[in-house]
Amino acid sequence: MEHLRIYAITLLFLLHFTTQTAAQPAPAPAPPGPTNITKILEKAGQFTTFIRLLKSTKVDDQINNQLNNSNTGLTVFAPPDNAFSSLASGTLNSLTDQQKVELIQFHVLPSFISMSQFQTVSNPLRTNAGDAYNGRFPLNVTTIGNGVNITTGIVNTTVSNSIYSDNQLAVYQVDKVLLPLDIFGPPAPAPAPSKSKKKASPLAEGPSSTSSDSTGASAAVSLNWSASAGAIAVVAALISLWWSL
């Protein structure tokens, strides 16, 4: 009998402990880590070159810091590896470090833009590369139905896929590398040389003036001599006429 009592007490204790354990709320899931642009692209695949340039230019740090310290959001246009392969040989190697930074920043808009919002944005769009209104980094978009076309003044391309969107960051795949006009456009024409009139030196003018004076004097002497000879001829004719009378 005593054994049954001990067994019952033990059973009740275990049942109570199990009930208390089950009643405890499950731990809350860990908050998601900060948004990381390179991890998003790595998960999507086929963006090895773009990821490498993001890291080498430190633009990935700029993007991640802006995402985690502001409320404006960002939009990233990501060219796949085959877009970089389509560039002329040596294109990337010919750029300075600063130009590489500007090239990658040109693929980043400083605000979140959904696919539907492209229909109402005002051109040119400002990018993280700099001012779009002075002809340096213009980026224009047009929409046809659900399609989004992008032009930089150098290349025309389209948004071919939406890779990621969380209402703060939008990442879109574009078919070509976005080449900014400031880096890949034709060089500005050199200013035309100013036309200056050459002033003749006094020494050069001297002989010409003297020659003119000499010529004028000679002409005056010749004219005076001709007048004197004419007068003598008239007088001689009058004398001859008088003697004949």
Phi, psi and omega per residue, in radians:
M1 nan -0.736 3.119
E2 -1.078 -0.644 3.135
H3 -1.139 -0.673 3.133
L4 -1.147 -0.667 3.132
R5 -1.121 -0.768 3.134
I6 -1.105 -0.706 -3.137
Y7 -1.120 -0.728 -3.129
A8 -1.157 -0.731 3.132
I9 -1.100 -0.753 3.137
T10 -1.096 -0.721 -3.137
L11 -1.128 -0.743 3.115
L12 -1.108 -0.692 3.137
F13 -1.113 -0.781 3.137
L14 -1.133 -0.680 3.133
L15 -1.143 -0.706 3.123
H16 -1.148 -0.735 -3.129
F17 -1.134 -0.712 3.139
T18 -1.145 -0.688 3.140
T19 -1.143 -0.727 3.137
Q20 -1.136 -0.691 -3.139
T21 -1.152 -0.733 -3.128
A22 -1.202 -0.488 -3.092
A23 -1.334 -0.319 -3.142
Q24 -1.182 2.354 -3.128
P25 -1.165 2.568 3.105
A26 -1.200 2.556 3.134
P27 -1.079 2.494 -3.141
A28 -1.157 2.521 3.113
P29 -1.119 2.576 -3.139
A30 -1.102 2.456 3.127
P31 -1.097 2.570 -3.135
P32 -1.102 2.587 3.134
G33 -1.233 2.942 3.138
P34 -1.096 2.606 -3.135
T35 -1.107 2.363 -3.114
N36 -2.289 2.008 -3.036
I37 -1.129 -0.680 -3.094
T38 -1.208 -0.617 3.108
K39 -1.162 -0.643 3.100
I40 -1.097 -0.771 -3.125
L41 -1.241 -0.632 3.099
E42 -1.101 -0.686 3.126
K43 -1.167 -0.615 -3.140
A44 -1.268 -0.520 -3.127
G45 1.414 2.894 3.058
Q46 1.061 0.428 3.115
F47 -2.195 0.609 -3.048
T48 -1.059 -0.810 -3.095
T49 -1.159 -0.757 -3.141
F50 -1.116 -0.700 3.097
I51 -1.102 -0.748 -3.139
R52 -1.071 -0.727 3.132
L53 -1.230 -0.632 3.069
L54 -1.029 -0.735 -3.101
K55 -1.306 -0.759 -3.075
S56 -1.189 -0.509 3.126
T57 -1.611 -0.095 -3.103
K58 1.178 0.232 3.104
V59 -1.204 -0.479 3.101
D60 -1.086 -0.670 3.093
D61 -1.156 -0.695 3.104
Q62 -1.054 -0.770 -3.126
I63 -1.122 -0.847 -3.102
N64 -1.110 -0.701 3.121
N65 -1.150 -0.713 -3.137
Q66 -1.168 -0.671 -3.140
L67 -1.136 -0.656 -3.032
N68 -1.639 -0.013 -3.115
N69 -2.299 0.238 3.105
S70 -2.579 2.930 -3.124
N71 -1.933 0.075 -3.073
T72 -1.417 -0.414 -3.123
G73 1.354 3.128 -3.112
L74 -2.547 2.749 3.009
T75 -2.249 2.261 -3.091
V76 -2.108 2.269 3.015
F77 -1.743 2.045 -3.027
A78 -1.932 1.986 3.051
P79 -1.423 2.380 3.102
P80 -1.310 3.065 -3.089
D81 -1.055 -0.667 -3.105
N82 -1.193 -0.386 3.062
A83 -1.210 -0.700 3.090
F84 -1.221 -0.590 3.116
S85 -1.156 -0.420 -3.121
S86 -1.401 -0.186 3.108
L87 -1.194 2.705 3.080
A88 -1.051 2.560 -3.107
S89 -1.009 2.307 3.095
G90 1.459 0.094 -3.091
T91 -1.051 -0.891 -3.096
L92 -1.207 -0.671 -3.115
N93 -1.183 -0.381 -3.121
S94 -1.414 -0.143 -3.090
L95 -1.525 2.568 3.004
T96 -1.327 2.946 3.124
D97 -1.056 -0.709 3.137
Q98 -1.144 -0.679 3.122
Q99 -1.167 -0.605 3.077
K100 -1.141 -0.691 3.086
V101 -1.071 -0.816 -3.123
E102 -1.136 -0.637 3.116
L103 -1.063 -0.806 -3.124
I104 -1.267 -0.672 3.093
Q105 -1.111 -0.472 3.123
F106 -1.158 -0.292 3.119
H107 -1.615 0.133 -3.078
V108 -2.160 2.210 3.042
L109 -1.737 2.398 -3.044
P110 -1.393 0.488 3.079
S111 -2.737 2.752 3.119
F112 -1.397 2.231 3.113
I113 -2.286 2.064 3.087
S114 -1.382 2.951 -3.134
M115 -1.044 -0.701 -3.123
S116 -1.235 -0.487 -3.120
Q117 -1.264 -0.319 3.101
F118 -1.095 -0.388 -3.125
Q119 -1.266 -0.314 -3.051
T120 -2.102 0.043 -3.119
V121 -1.267 2.770 3.122
S122 -1.761 2.300 3.111
N123 -1.572 2.662 -0.122
P124 -1.365 2.641 3.117
L125 -1.382 2.461 3.075
R126 -1.454 2.381 3.072
T127 -2.001 3.014 3.109
N128 -1.242 -0.133 3.135
A129 -1.322 -0.452 3.140
G130 2.552 -2.887 -3.022
D131 -1.146 2.365 3.140
A132 -1.721 -0.106 -2.999
Y133 -1.697 -0.123 3.133
N134 -1.836 0.264 3.092
G135 1.465 0.054 -3.100
R136 -1.467 -0.901 -3.056
F137 -2.277 0.980 3.120
P138 -1.299 2.411 3.076
L139 -2.386 2.042 -3.075
N140 -2.064 2.472 3.106
V141 -2.167 2.543 3.007
T142 -2.330 2.666 -3.128
T143 -2.139 2.459 3.026
I144 -2.273 1.830 -3.031
G145 1.151 -2.155 3.090
N146 -1.655 0.001 -3.120
G147 -1.508 2.558 3.126
V148 -2.126 2.102 3.100
N149 -1.828 2.501 -3.104
I150 -2.209 2.372 3.049
T151 -2.324 2.487 -3.117
T152 -2.011 -0.038 -2.987
G153 1.623 -0.250 3.085
I154 -2.057 -0.785 -3.120
V155 -2.233 2.686 2.998
N156 -2.096 2.318 -3.117
T157 -2.621 -3.128 -3.114
T158 -2.316 2.748 2.981
V159 -1.425 2.021 -3.040
S160 -1.742 -0.249 -3.082
N161 -2.879 2.539 3.007
S162 -1.702 1.988 -3.044
I163 -1.498 -0.694 -3.035
Y164 -2.756 2.521 3.056
S165 -2.789 2.262 3.109
D166 -2.387 0.448 -3.118
N167 1.221 0.041 3.009
Q168 -2.207 -0.625 3.111
L169 -2.220 2.268 3.029
A170 -2.108 2.258 3.125
V171 -2.124 2.109 -3.111
Y172 -2.083 2.463 3.051
Q173 -1.492 2.318 3.067
V174 -2.047 2.630 -3.015
D175 -1.354 -0.331 -3.110
K176 -2.341 2.775 3.014
V177 -1.247 2.302 -3.136
L178 -1.400 1.875 -3.089
L179 -1.675 2.037 -3.107
P180 -1.300 2.598 -3.111
L181 -1.119 -0.590 -3.073
D182 -1.133 -0.528 -3.097
I183 -1.689 -0.725 -3.000
F184 -1.880 0.006 3.124
G185 -1.351 2.960 3.119
P186 -1.138 2.545 3.121
P187 -1.146 2.617 3.119
A188 -1.146 2.436 -3.138
P189 -1.126 2.524 3.127
A190 -1.221 2.520 3.133
P191 -1.121 2.495 -3.136
A192 -1.183 2.435 3.131
P193 -1.136 2.483 3.137
S194 -1.265 2.453 -3.134
K195 -1.617 2.064 3.131
S196 -1.959 2.337 3.130
K197 -1.368 2.291 3.116
K198 -1.450 2.153 -3.140
K199 -1.574 2.240 -3.125
A200 -1.161 2.455 -3.137
S201 -1.312 2.638 3.124
P202 -1.011 -0.575 -3.130
L203 -1.140 -0.627 -3.136
A204 -1.248 -0.543 -3.110
E205 -1.405 -0.414 -3.045
G206 -1.016 -1.001 -3.099
P207 -1.035 -0.645 -3.125
S208 -1.116 -0.719 -3.141
S209 -1.162 -0.724 3.131
T210 -1.115 -0.725 -3.141
S211 -1.096 -0.689 3.134
S212 -1.139 -0.715 3.131
D213 -1.107 -0.710 -3.129
S214 -1.134 -0.736 -3.140
T215 -1.105 -0.719 3.127
G216 -1.122 -0.715 3.136
A217 -1.125 -0.728 3.137
S218 -1.100 -0.702 -3.137
A219 -1.137 -0.673 3.137
A220 -1.148 -0.724 3.123
V221 -1.089 -0.762 -3.132
S222 -1.095 -0.690 -3.126
L223 -1.155 -0.742 3.130
N224 -1.116 -0.718 3.137
W225 -1.122 -0.704 3.134
S226 -1.130 -0.704 3.131
A227 -1.127 -0.701 -3.139
S228 -1.146 -0.750 -3.135
A229 -1.113 -0.650 3.128
G230 -1.155 -0.710 -3.140
A231 -1.125 -0.725 3.130
I232 -1.090 -0.709 -3.128
A233 -1.113 -0.690 3.141
V234 -1.142 -0.767 3.135
V235 -1.080 -0.745 -3.141
A236 -1.101 -0.662 -3.140
A237 -1.166 -0.693 3.134
L238 -1.149 -0.702 3.121
I239 -1.124 -0.726 -3.130
S240 -1.123 -0.676 3.131
L241 -1.176 -0.673 -3.120
W242 -1.142 -0.741 3.128
W243 -1.170 -0.550 -3.141
S244 -1.228 -0.392 3.083
L245 -1.356 nan nan
